[in-house]
Amino acid sequence: MSLNKLKTIKCEIRDIRINICLTYSPDGTASGSIESNLMRGFKEKDDLSVALSAVESMILAHACAGVEVNSQRYLEGLSTAIDAIANQNA
């Protein structure tokens, strides 16, 4: 039985911290979990928290697919998306 490989990715955008833990199966397929402080201070089911939860899911899906989610360009795009969500819900 082959051991699964683990990878941890840490990202920071302004005061937002994102930690991703990926597990790779022997065939190279990745699955993982994400933790962040992106939704701190928001009620669990308000529109903003639902949108930010979707952003977290997208980040995790990208990381599992092999996208370099801690690259400067990715983080710049992510920052822009978060700002747009905040502006729409202001």
PyMOL commands that set and color helices and strands:
alter all, ss='L'
color gray80, all
select helices_A, chain A and resi 47-65+72-88
alter helices_A, ss='H'
color red, helices_A
select strands_A, chain A and resi 5-13+16-24+30-36
alter strands_A, ss='S'
color yellow, strands_A
deselect
rebuild
show_as cartoon
